[in-house]
Amino acid sequence: MLYRPTGLWSFDPERATPGFTVVAPLRCKDVHLIGMHGEVRHSWQTPTTPGNYAYMLPGGHLLWSGEMTTGPNPAGGKGGLLREYDWDGNVVWEYQDDHQHHDFRRLSNGNTVYIGWEEMPAEAVARVQGATPGSEDKGGIMWGDYLREVNPQGETVWEWHAHEDETLLAEPLHAMSTRKEFAHCNSVAELPGGDLILSFRKFSIIAIVNKETRKVRWHHRDDGWGQQHDAEMLDNGNILLFANGIHVEIGVYHSRVVEMNPETREDVWVYRASPRPSFFSPNISGAQRLWSGNTLICEGLPGRIFEVTPDGETVWEYVSPWFGGPWQGGTINSVFRAYRYQADGPEIEGRLGSVL
């Protein structure tokens, strides 16, 4: 399915943030680092399609999740195989859990945390409010989320289960959702001090879990986000997220990137397109605040990656040329997330020479 011309659309070298962008096409078995002109500068080959993305670690390593055919798959985002590759494509660490989905992060202590699906106990299912009645998975199953932290040897050192948290159980699922899942966690990231920030799509909630008590210590719901993705805390203490804009009550569907102050719970910066429906991805997607102050946005479904200034002006724009399938009778070039890295930063370390 060809949405629009692929490759580099625009590049303002005076205002764009120079670096290399990692792209892991959702339906393809490779990961690429591209330059500012859209040229491929480095690639890794993988044994399967991603589940759902990859990102760089210091020393030129790549942390990647691959989609496995085993295990549950109640919704999109299935992974199962976690691998760390060195610059030359050698596997230096591997861990498998065929229940893993969506996100995974290398923590500051060297361990790795990831999201997984688990069958919820019947008593917890009975307490879940909202969504379409009778829409559970086969056999009346509802799948919940867990977080698992493993050390480099693959040993579990910490776990958290969404269905055990009273704060989340008190929140009803969105009326237009199904009851296959509670609550479709699609991102996890570490905060200073070790707590974890999570994004839950099924009820448009961002939550922070206290690592020590294993309880939600802060959460915010905004159904106007339209089942968001990719919640990250910025250096200034604000939260950046991709508001997908699906299943909202009023208005024409469109996506936004939102920076919110967690103390006042007010938006301090919002990116929208003009006209608004010209920027819309109902699922996947993400955003990265760059070191220049600009924001790199991944409009996931159509595979569009672009950079905007604080004033919302587009200074770099690229559409993934890598299509794969099958997907609804055709092929697609979707990208779950994309990240940019400095040429001489700890991830690239000058390996690719000049960015321009």
NORLINCOR-V367535 format. One record per pair of residues at least 24 apart in sequence whose ideal C-beta (glycine too) atoms are under 10 Angstrom apart, sorted by the first residue. I is the first residue (numbers start at 0). J is the second residue. Records with the same first field share a line. If there is no record, write none. Layout:
BEGIN
I = J ; J
END
This chain:
BEGIN
0 = 301 ; 322 ; 324 ; 326 ; 327 ; 328 ; 329 ; 330 ; 331 ; 332 ; 333
1 = 301 ; 318 ; 322 ; 329 ; 330 ; 331 ; 332
2 = 300 ; 301 ; 302 ; 303 ; 318 ; 331 ; 332 ; 333
3 = 301 ; 302 ; 303 ; 318 ; 332
4 = 318 ; 320
5 = 37 ; 302 ; 303 ; 317 ; 318 ; 319 ; 320 ; 321 ; 322 ; 332
6 = 33 ; 36 ; 37 ; 38 ; 317 ; 318 ; 319 ; 320
7 = 33 ; 34 ; 35 ; 36 ; 37 ; 38 ; 315 ; 316 ; 317 ; 318 ; 320
8 = 37 ; 303 ; 304 ; 305 ; 313 ; 315 ; 316 ; 317 ; 318
9 = 305 ; 306 ; 313 ; 314 ; 315 ; 316 ; 317
10 = 35 ; 36 ; 37 ; 306 ; 314 ; 315 ; 316 ; 317 ; 355
11 = 306 ; 308 ; 312 ; 313 ; 314 ; 315 ; 316
12 = 36 ; 314 ; 315 ; 355
13 = 314
14 = 291 ; 293 ; 306 ; 307 ; 308 ; 312 ; 313 ; 314 ; 315
15 = 289 ; 291 ; 293 ; 295 ; 305 ; 306 ; 308 ; 313 ; 314 ; 315 ; 316 ; 339
16 = 289 ; 290 ; 291 ; 292 ; 293 ; 294 ; 295 ; 306 ; 308 ; 314 ; 315 ; 339 ; 341 ; 354
17 = 289 ; 291 ; 315 ; 339 ; 341 ; 342 ; 353 ; 354 ; 355
18 = 289 ; 290 ; 291 ; 295 ; 306 ; 338 ; 339 ; 340 ; 341 ; 342 ; 343 ; 344 ; 346 ; 347 ; 354
19 = 55 ; 338 ; 339 ; 340 ; 341 ; 342 ; 344 ; 346 ; 347 ; 350 ; 351 ; 354
20 = 287 ; 295 ; 297 ; 304 ; 306 ; 315 ; 317 ; 337 ; 338 ; 339 ; 340
21 = 52 ; 53 ; 54 ; 55 ; 61 ; 63 ; 334 ; 336 ; 337 ; 338 ; 339 ; 340 ; 346
22 = 52 ; 53 ; 297 ; 302 ; 304 ; 317 ; 319 ; 320 ; 321 ; 332 ; 334 ; 335 ; 336 ; 337 ; 338
23 = 48 ; 49 ; 50 ; 51 ; 52 ; 53 ; 54 ; 61 ; 63 ; 64 ; 319 ; 321 ; 334 ; 335 ; 336 ; 337 ; 338
24 = 48 ; 49 ; 52 ; 302 ; 319 ; 320 ; 321 ; 322 ; 323 ; 331 ; 332 ; 333 ; 334 ; 335
25 = 49 ; 50 ; 51 ; 52 ; 66 ; 75 ; 283 ; 299 ; 300 ; 302 ; 319 ; 321 ; 323 ; 326 ; 331 ; 332 ; 333 ; 334 ; 335
26 = 66 ; 321 ; 322 ; 323 ; 324 ; 325 ; 326 ; 330 ; 331 ; 332 ; 333
27 = 319 ; 321 ; 322 ; 323 ; 324 ; 330 ; 332
28 = 65 ; 323
29 = 53 ; 321 ; 323
30 = 54 ; 55 ; 61 ; 63 ; 84 ; 88
31 = 319 ; 320 ; 321
32 = 61 ; 339 ; 340 ; 346 ; 347 ; 350 ; 351
33 = 304 ; 317 ; 319 ; 320 ; 337 ; 339
34 = 342 ; 351 ; 352 ; 353 ; 354 ; 355
35 = 306 ; 315 ; 317 ; 339 ; 354 ; 355
36 = 315 ; 317 ; 354 ; 355
37 = 304 ; 315 ; 316 ; 317 ; 318 ; 319 ; 320
39 = 320 ; 321
40 = 342 ; 347 ; 350 ; 351 ; 352 ; 354
41 = 86 ; 88 ; 347 ; 350 ; 351
42 = 88
43 = 82 ; 84 ; 85 ; 86 ; 87 ; 88
44 = 84 ; 88
45 = 80 ; 82 ; 84 ; 88
46 = 80 ; 82 ; 90
47 = 78 ; 79 ; 80
48 = 77 ; 78 ; 323
49 = 78 ; 80 ; 334 ; 335
50 = 75 ; 76 ; 77 ; 78 ; 79 ; 80 ; 81 ; 99 ; 100 ; 101 ; 103 ; 335
51 = 75 ; 76 ; 77 ; 78 ; 100 ; 101 ; 102 ; 103 ; 185 ; 283 ; 299 ; 333 ; 334 ; 335 ; 336
52 = 76 ; 78 ; 101 ; 102 ; 103 ; 283 ; 285 ; 297 ; 299 ; 334 ; 335 ; 336 ; 337 ; 338
53 = 82 ; 84 ; 103 ; 335 ; 336 ; 337 ; 338
54 = 103 ; 104 ; 105 ; 287 ; 336 ; 337 ; 338 ; 340 ; 346
55 = 86 ; 338 ; 339 ; 340 ; 344 ; 345 ; 346 ; 347
56 = 83 ; 84 ; 85 ; 105 ; 345 ; 346
57 = 105 ; 344 ; 345 ; 346 ; 347 ; 348
58 = 85 ; 86 ; 91 ; 345 ; 346 ; 347 ; 348
59 = 84 ; 85 ; 86 ; 87 ; 345 ; 346 ; 347 ; 348 ; 349 ; 350 ; 351
60 = 84 ; 85 ; 86 ; 89 ; 91 ; 92 ; 105 ; 346
61 = 85 ; 86 ; 88 ; 91 ; 346
62 = 92 ; 103 ; 104 ; 105 ; 111
63 = 90 ; 103
64 = 94 ; 99 ; 100 ; 101 ; 102 ; 103 ; 113 ; 335
65 = 93 ; 95 ; 99
66 = 97 ; 99 ; 100
67 = 95 ; 96 ; 97 ; 98 ; 99
68 = 97
69 = 95 ; 97 ; 98
70 = 95 ; 96 ; 97 ; 98 ; 99 ; 100 ; 115 ; 116
71 = 97 ; 98 ; 100 ; 115 ; 116 ; 117 ; 118 ; 136 ; 140 ; 142 ; 179
72 = 97 ; 98 ; 100 ; 116 ; 142
73 = 100 ; 116 ; 118 ; 135 ; 136 ; 137 ; 140 ; 141 ; 142 ; 177 ; 179 ; 180 ; 183
74 = 100 ; 101 ; 116 ; 136 ; 142 ; 176 ; 177 ; 179 ; 180 ; 183 ; 185 ; 200 ; 201 ; 282
75 = 100 ; 101 ; 183 ; 185 ; 200 ; 282 ; 283 ; 335
76 = 100 ; 101 ; 102 ; 114 ; 116 ; 183 ; 184 ; 185 ; 200 ; 228 ; 282 ; 283 ; 335
77 = 101 ; 116
78 = 102 ; 103 ; 113 ; 114 ; 115
79 = 113 ; 115
81 = 105 ; 111 ; 113 ; 149 ; 153
83 = 111 ; 151
86 = 347 ; 348 ; 350
92 = 151 ; 152 ; 153
93 = 153
94 = 147 ; 149 ; 150 ; 151 ; 152 ; 153
95 = 153
96 = 145 ; 147 ; 149 ; 153 ; 155
98 = 142 ; 144 ; 145 ; 147
99 = 145 ; 147
100 = 142 ; 144 ; 180 ; 183 ; 184 ; 185
101 = 144 ; 183 ; 184 ; 185 ; 186 ; 187 ; 198 ; 200 ; 228 ; 283 ; 335
102 = 146 ; 184 ; 185 ; 186 ; 187 ; 188 ; 197 ; 198 ; 228 ; 229 ; 335 ; 336
103 = 147 ; 187
104 = 148 ; 186 ; 187 ; 188 ; 189 ; 195
105 = 189
106 = 148 ; 150 ; 157 ; 188 ; 189 ; 193 ; 195 ; 210
107 = 189 ; 191 ; 192 ; 193
108 = 148 ; 150 ; 156 ; 189 ; 193
109 = 150 ; 151
110 = 148 ; 149 ; 150 ; 151 ; 152 ; 154 ; 155 ; 156 ; 157
111 = 147 ; 148 ; 149 ; 150 ; 151 ; 153
112 = 146 ; 147 ; 148 ; 149 ; 156 ; 157 ; 158 ; 159 ; 187 ; 188 ; 189 ; 195 ; 210
113 = 145 ; 146 ; 147 ; 148 ; 149 ; 187
114 = 144 ; 145 ; 146 ; 147 ; 161 ; 183 ; 184 ; 185 ; 186 ; 187 ; 197
115 = 142 ; 143 ; 144 ; 145 ; 146 ; 147 ; 158 ; 160 ; 184
116 = 142 ; 143 ; 144 ; 145 ; 180 ; 183 ; 184
117 = 142 ; 143 ; 144 ; 145 ; 147 ; 160 ; 161 ; 162
118 = 142 ; 143 ; 162
119 = 143 ; 144 ; 160 ; 161 ; 162 ; 163 ; 180 ; 181
120 = 160 ; 162 ; 163
122 = 162
123 = 160 ; 161 ; 162 ; 163 ; 168 ; 181
124 = 162 ; 178 ; 181
126 = 162 ; 165 ; 168 ; 169 ; 181
127 = 162 ; 167 ; 168 ; 170 ; 171 ; 172 ; 178 ; 180 ; 181 ; 182 ; 201
128 = 168 ; 169 ; 170 ; 171 ; 172 ; 178 ; 181 ; 202
129 = 170 ; 171 ; 172 ; 173 ; 174 ; 175 ; 176 ; 178 ; 181 ; 201 ; 202
130 = 171 ; 172 ; 173 ; 174 ; 175 ; 176 ; 177 ; 178 ; 179 ; 180 ; 181 ; 201 ; 202
131 = 172 ; 173 ; 174 ; 175 ; 176 ; 177 ; 178 ; 179
132 = 178
133 = 177 ; 178
134 = 172 ; 176 ; 177 ; 178 ; 179
135 = 177 ; 178 ; 179 ; 180
136 = 177 ; 178 ; 179 ; 180
137 = 179
139 = 178
140 = 178 ; 179 ; 180
141 = 172 ; 177 ; 178 ; 179 ; 180 ; 181 ; 182
142 = 178 ; 179 ; 180 ; 181 ; 182 ; 183
143 = 167 ; 180 ; 181 ; 182 ; 183 ; 184
144 = 180 ; 181 ; 182 ; 183 ; 184 ; 185 ; 187 ; 197 ; 199 ; 201
145 = 184
146 = 184 ; 187 ; 195 ; 197 ; 208 ; 210 ; 213
148 = 195 ; 210
157 = 195 ; 210 ; 211 ; 213
158 = 213
159 = 187 ; 195 ; 197 ; 208 ; 209 ; 210 ; 213 ; 214 ; 215
160 = 213
161 = 197 ; 199 ; 206 ; 208 ; 215
163 = 213 ; 214
164 = 206 ; 208 ; 213 ; 214 ; 215 ; 218
165 = 214 ; 215
166 = 204 ; 206 ; 208 ; 214 ; 215 ; 216 ; 217 ; 218
167 = 197 ; 199 ; 201 ; 202 ; 204 ; 206 ; 208 ; 215 ; 218
170 = 199 ; 201 ; 202 ; 203 ; 204 ; 206 ; 218 ; 220
171 = 201 ; 202 ; 220
172 = 199 ; 200 ; 201 ; 202 ; 203
173 = 200 ; 201 ; 202 ; 203 ; 222 ; 225 ; 226 ; 245 ; 246
174 = 222 ; 246 ; 248
175 = 226 ; 245 ; 246 ; 247 ; 248
176 = 200 ; 201 ; 202 ; 226 ; 246
177 = 201
182 = 206
183 = 226
185 = 226 ; 227 ; 228 ; 229 ; 230 ; 241 ; 243 ; 282 ; 283 ; 284 ; 285 ; 335
186 = 227 ; 228 ; 229 ; 230 ; 231 ; 240 ; 241 ; 285 ; 336
187 = 230
188 = 229 ; 230 ; 231 ; 232 ; 238
189 = 232
190 = 231 ; 232 ; 236
191 = 232 ; 234 ; 236
194 = 232
196 = 230 ; 231 ; 232 ; 238 ; 240 ; 261
197 = 230
198 = 224 ; 226 ; 227 ; 228 ; 229 ; 230 ; 231 ; 238 ; 240 ; 241 ; 285
199 = 226 ; 227 ; 230
200 = 224 ; 225 ; 226 ; 227 ; 228 ; 243 ; 245 ; 246 ; 282
201 = 226
202 = 226
203 = 227 ; 242 ; 243 ; 246 ; 247
204 = 230
205 = 230 ; 232 ; 238 ; 240 ; 259 ; 261
206 = 230
207 = 232 ; 238 ; 261
217 = 261 ; 262 ; 264
218 = 261
219 = 259 ; 261 ; 264
221 = 257 ; 259 ; 264 ; 266
222 = 246 ; 247 ; 248
223 = 247 ; 248 ; 249 ; 250 ; 255 ; 257
224 = 254 ; 255 ; 257 ; 259
225 = 250 ; 252 ; 253 ; 254 ; 255 ; 279 ; 281
226 = 281 ; 282
227 = 254 ; 255 ; 256 ; 257 ; 284 ; 285
228 = 254 ; 280 ; 282 ; 283 ; 284 ; 285 ; 286 ; 297 ; 299 ; 335 ; 336
229 = 256 ; 283 ; 284 ; 285 ; 286 ; 287 ; 297 ; 299 ; 335 ; 336
230 = 257 ; 259 ; 285 ; 286
231 = 258 ; 285 ; 286 ; 287 ; 288
232 = 261
233 = 258 ; 287 ; 288
234 = 288 ; 290
235 = 260 ; 267 ; 288
236 = 260 ; 261 ; 262
237 = 261 ; 262 ; 263 ; 266 ; 267 ; 268 ; 288
238 = 264 ; 267
239 = 268 ; 285 ; 286 ; 287 ; 288 ; 294
240 = 284 ; 285 ; 286
241 = 270 ; 280 ; 283 ; 284 ; 285 ; 286 ; 296 ; 297 ; 298 ; 299 ; 336
242 = 266 ; 269 ; 270 ; 271 ; 284 ; 286
243 = 279 ; 280 ; 281 ; 282 ; 283 ; 284 ; 299 ; 300
244 = 271 ; 275 ; 276 ; 278 ; 279 ; 280 ; 281
245 = 279 ; 280 ; 281 ; 282
246 = 281
250 = 275 ; 276
251 = 275 ; 276 ; 279
252 = 276 ; 279 ; 281
253 = 277 ; 278 ; 279 ; 280
254 = 278 ; 279 ; 280 ; 281 ; 284 ; 296 ; 298 ; 299 ; 300
255 = 279 ; 286
256 = 284 ; 285 ; 286 ; 287 ; 288 ; 294 ; 295 ; 296 ; 297 ; 298 ; 307 ; 311
257 = 286
258 = 286 ; 288 ; 294 ; 309
268 = 294 ; 309 ; 311
269 = 311
270 = 294 ; 296 ; 305 ; 307 ; 308 ; 309 ; 310 ; 311 ; 313
271 = 311
272 = 296 ; 298 ; 305 ; 307 ; 311 ; 313
273 = 311
278 = 303 ; 305
280 = 333 ; 334
282 = 333 ; 335
283 = 333 ; 334 ; 335 ; 336
284 = 333 ; 334 ; 335 ; 336 ; 337
285 = 334 ; 335 ; 336 ; 337 ; 338
286 = 336 ; 337
287 = 336 ; 337 ; 338 ; 339 ; 340
289 = 338 ; 339 ; 340 ; 341
290 = 339 ; 340 ; 341 ; 344
291 = 339
293 = 339
295 = 336 ; 337 ; 338 ; 339
296 = 337
297 = 333 ; 334 ; 335 ; 336 ; 337 ; 338
298 = 333 ; 334 ; 337
299 = 333 ; 334 ; 335 ; 336 ; 337
300 = 331 ; 332 ; 333 ; 334 ; 335
301 = 331 ; 332 ; 333 ; 334
302 = 331 ; 332 ; 333 ; 334 ; 337
303 = 332 ; 333 ; 334 ; 337
304 = 334 ; 336 ; 337 ; 338 ; 339
305 = 337
306 = 339
315 = 339
END
